[in-house]
């Protein structure tokens, strides 16, 4: 969301509760909605004056992907980031052809060294200029993995990282 705003996008985010909606707005979302309370079609039509979305940044997959691409603008783009739902969205070649949109992955490791270097430079510049600010990251040593997992019982924004050691490698 922060990156979208920093790059000049109007950001629409889905959230399953008021707390998450507030979090999304604080991260830069212009519009938020709960898809359990308002249909995707209705919300997207309202937020885009019926034009659909130009770029979909999909981190969820499954039904969220399907709902999003059903509301994509002609000629839009889908960027696949992950599948937090546990299942990737199902691509429909006929729908892609009919709406004329493109689908790409955003896995950093498959980019060329120059692409990675350039994107890191852009991100660092946005960070230095205060356009983006990373969420809190908590790092635990491998011996603290149990505590790291326990911290996920009460999820907070940010990342929890467990750092392995040479001796803990399989």
ABEGO torsion letter per residue (X at the ends): XAAAAAAGBBBBBBBABAAAAAAAAAAGBABBBBAAABBAAAAAAAAAGGAEBABBBBAAEEAAAAAAAAABBBGBBBBBABBAAGBBBBBBAAAAAAAGBBBBBABAAABBAAAAAAAAAAAAAAAAAGABBBBBBBBBBAAAAAAAAAAAABBBBEBBBBBBBAAABX
